[in-house]
Amino acid sequence: MTIIKKKIEALFYQAEKLRNSGNFSDAIKILKNILKNYPNLTPVLNSIANCYFQINKLNLAEKYYLLCLKNNPSNIQILNNLGLLYLRNKDLKNALPILQKSLEKKNQQENVIEKIGYCLIEMKLYMEVNKFCEKFLKKYPKNNFLLDYYEKSFFKLGKNIDGLKLLQKQTGFIQFDDDKVNLI
């Protein structure tokens, strides 16, 4: 390992230590100094984005996450971070495709599946919610978020009997008698 590479690595770990202790502004200064000589280092860009996210400078965080994706468009961690940033900003239209791309790259991400379901239900895309939840409840049958979104989608689509059957399955508190519903 060259002396320069060791020095950059030492600076990066120093910045990470500062970031992990909550000293975000000092971490950003060190990381930006690294970028002066190595402007495309994805871990450095991502760390700066994470610092800005932590201090609620979301526009700057977005800028650095997008730079990361430019260098590494398939990085699941960066996709998830950017999706989370958009969710935090209630920017569901941007969050949804980013989270979907992350899920395409790795489909064993229950937390990302929940966030996609949330986006769909909040965007009132009830048919998509219904299909999405049906698919992923096979993989995660006890996921309460997915069950809730699935149930809501039935009622919003006017499929009340299906919604009530799902509710009964979950709670056991509904009794059906010849298309009549009794709440117990």
N, C-alpha and C positions, 0 to 999 in steps of 0.2 A: 504494500500500500504506500502510495507516495505521501510526502510530507504535507502537501496541499490538501490531499483527500482526507488525511487524518485531522488536519486543522478544521476543515469544513464539517467533518463528522462530529468533532468535539464541540464546535459551535452549535450544531443542530441539537445535540444532546443537552447542552446547557440551556438552549431555548425551550426544549421540551420539559426540562425540569422546572423552569420558570412558569411555563404554561400550566403544568400539572399542579403547581402550588398556587395558581390563581393570579400570577403576576403577568397578565396578558400583554400589557403595553411594552414591557421590557423584552418579552419573548418576541413580539412583533418586530421590534428594532433589530434584534439579532438576526431574525429570519430574513428581514428585508436586506440586511447587509450581505447575507449569503446570496440572495437573488441578484445582487449587483454583478457578481461574477458568473453565476449559474442560474440564469433566469427561467429555466424550464424544469427545475428539480421538483417533481410532483410532490414528494413528501413535505418539502418546505412550503410549497403553495398551499397544500392541504392543511398544514399546521397553522399557517396564517389565517386561512379561512375559518378554521376551528376557533382561533382566538377571537376573531371578529364576531363569530356567532355567539361566543360566550359573553361578550360585552355588548351584545344586542346591536351591533352595527351590521345589520343584515344585508344592506346593499353591497358593502365591501366584502362580506363573507361570500355572497353570491358571485361577485366578480372573480374571487380567487378559486372558488369551486369550479366555475366555468373554465378558468385557465387550466385547472387540473384535468378536467374532462377533455380539453383540447389535446393535451399530452397523452391522456390515457382514457379513451372513451368507454372502455369496458370495466373500469374499476368499480366494483360493487359498493365499496365503502364510500367512495365519493358520490356515486349516484344516490345512495341512501342519505348521505349528509345533505345533498342539494334538495332531495325530495322532502326531507324533514324541515329544511329552511323554508321551502315553499309552503308546507303545511302550517308552519308557525306564523307565516304571513297571511294565512288563509287564501293563498293563491293556488286553488285546487286545480285549475286548468293547466298550470305548469307542473304541479306536483304529480298529477296522475301519469303523464307519459314517462316521466323520469323514474317513478316507482315501477311502472310496468316494464321498462327497459331493464331495471335491476332484477326484477322477477324472472324475466326471460333468461338472464345470465345465470341465475341460480334460483331454482324454484323451491328450495327448502328454507324459505324465509317467512316464518309465520307472522312476524311483526310487520313485514312489508305487505303481506296479504291483508292484514287488518287495516293498514293505512290505505290501501287501494279500495277496500270495501267502504271505508269512511268517505273517501273522495267521491265514490260513485253515489252513495246514499245522500251526501250533502249536495251533490250536483243534480239530484233528483232523476238519476238515470236508473229507474227502478227495474226495468227489464234486464239491463246489464248487471245490476246488483244481484238479481235473482239467479241468473245463470252463473255468475262468478261465485256466489256463495254455495250454490249447489255443487259446483265443481270442487271447491276447496274444503267443503265440509266432509267430503269423502276422505280427505287426508287429515283433517283436523276436526273430527266430529264433536268435540267438547269445547270448541272455541266459542266463548260467550259473545264475543264481538260479532263473529260471523253469524251465529245463531240469531242474534238481535237484528242484524241487517237483513238477514233472510226473511225473518218474520215480518219486519216492516215492509219489505218489498212485496210480500203477498198482499198485505192490506192496502198498500198504495196502488197495486195493480187490480184491486177489486176481487182478489182471490181470497175472500174472507174465510171460507171453509178450510182452505189449505193453511192459512195463517193460524186459525184456531186449532187445527190438528197439530201443527208444530208447537204451538203454545201448550197444548195438552201434553204432548210428548215431553216437553221440558219441565212442566210444573205438576202435571197430574191433576190440575184443579178444574178441568172442564169436562163435562159429560155430554155426549151426543146421543140424542134419541130421535130417530126419524127426522133428520135435518133441523131439529130444534136444539138449541144450545142452553144448557143449564150451568150456571156458574155455582160452584160448590164452595 
